[in-house]
């Protein structure tokens, strides 16, 4: 499976940032900054899944 290394790196950076924000806000998952970063990470993961799904379909053809 060929995935964009850039996308994988962006996901990892966003994950680390989310973890740091949670720690910074005392473990609070409801802080607006944490929610915003979580949504950004979700979007990157969704992009990864769409790319993976399209590559899987292309191999089936």
C-alpha distance (Angstrom), angle and dihedral (degrees) to the residues before:
residue distance angle dihedral
X1 . . .
X2 3.77 . .
X3 3.77 112.0 .
X4 3.74 128.2 175.0
X5 3.78 106.9 -96.2
X6 3.81 87.6 -153.5
X7 3.81 91.1 57.6
X8 3.79 92.3 48.0
X9 3.82 90.1 49.7
X10 3.81 91.0 48.8
X11 3.81 90.3 51.4
X12 3.79 91.6 50.5
X13 3.82 92.1 47.4
X14 3.81 90.9 49.6
X15 3.82 90.7 48.1
X16 3.80 91.8 52.0
X17 3.79 90.7 46.9
X18 3.81 91.0 51.4
X19 3.79 91.1 50.1
X20 3.81 91.1 50.2
X21 3.81 92.1 48.8
X22 3.80 91.9 51.0
X23 3.80 89.9 51.2
X24 3.80 91.7 45.3
X25 3.81 91.1 53.3
X26 3.80 93.6 48.8
X27 3.78 96.1 -101.6
X28 3.78 91.9 -53.6
X29 3.78 109.2 153.3
X30 3.80 93.3 -176.5
X31 3.80 97.6 62.8
X32 3.82 110.9 118.8
X33 3.83 92.3 -124.3
X34 3.81 91.0 53.2
X35 3.80 92.4 47.2
X36 3.81 91.5 48.3
X37 3.81 92.3 50.3
X38 3.79 91.5 45.3
X39 3.81 89.7 54.0
X40 3.81 90.9 49.2
X41 3.81 90.0 51.4
X42 3.81 90.3 47.9
X43 3.80 90.2 54.3
X44 3.80 92.0 51.9
X45 3.81 91.2 48.5
X46 3.81 89.9 48.9
X47 3.81 89.5 51.6
X48 3.82 89.6 50.2
X49 3.82 90.8 50.4
X50 3.82 92.9 48.2
X51 3.79 90.5 50.5
X52 3.80 91.4 47.0
X53 3.81 91.8 48.5
X54 3.81 93.1 49.8
X55 3.81 91.7 48.3
X56 3.80 90.7 49.5
X57 3.81 91.2 51.0
X58 3.82 91.4 48.1
X59 3.82 90.4 54.8
X60 3.82 91.1 50.8
X61 3.80 92.2 58.1
